């Protein structure tokens, strides 16, 4: 008979930022970790999940994790300029499994926090996890690899896992849970941290991608087009309805694989 391997699970959450408006919201990466933890406790009787956030506790976006299924959130209240590693190291001493997103959506967003935290806690770390299966004395984690590949890795507990953003999740936003959950605040003594003035945070600007049809003409034809002022092909449609003309444009886009519908 297999003994219980996972008793306590910790999920680290942070405040995200909407990619278009920049409005604070829950982090989609950390929500994927919360979804993976929710799947685990359904299969393991007696396992508990603690959602932990280190940072300011007055951000209204933090309560969105309650709407996603967290019964309560433990907030280690700290200033923005404080280093969160000592606080998280103190909070995560007695957990069998620690889950978090691959990287934050705001702030420094370097993706180094899980690695630095695993080094402080002396835990093995596995990145890009999309599923976890508990075993007799280990867990088997399925890791996301490029080009659609997957592999299974066995880990001894305790361990720290970063969850891939594409991990399957059944989380649903429920407004009733937003008000039924609890946010518990804990103060952490001030420590020396990185000055907030040393970092400049600004929204990333997405550049428009130009649609360019692949060149199918021969080298001789391309050379002629570059040296001789003549028509370079194409089709001019004068007759027909607007729907007929739109169909000609759509056919051209499909022929050059610029659209996939």
Secondary structure, 3 states (H helix, E strand, C coil): CCCCCCCEEEEECCEEECCCCCCEEECHHHHHHHHHHHHHHHHCCCCEEEEEEEECCCCHHHHHHHHCCCCEEEEEECCCCCCCHHHHHHHCCCCCEEEEECCCCCCCCCCCHHHHHHHHHCCEEEEEEEEEEECCCEEEEEEECHHHCEEEEEEECCEEEEECCCCCCCCCCCHHHHHHCEEEEEECCCCCCCCHHHCCCCCCCCCCCCCCCCCCCCHHHHHHHHHCCCCCCCCCCCCCCHHHHHHHHHHHHHHCCCCCC
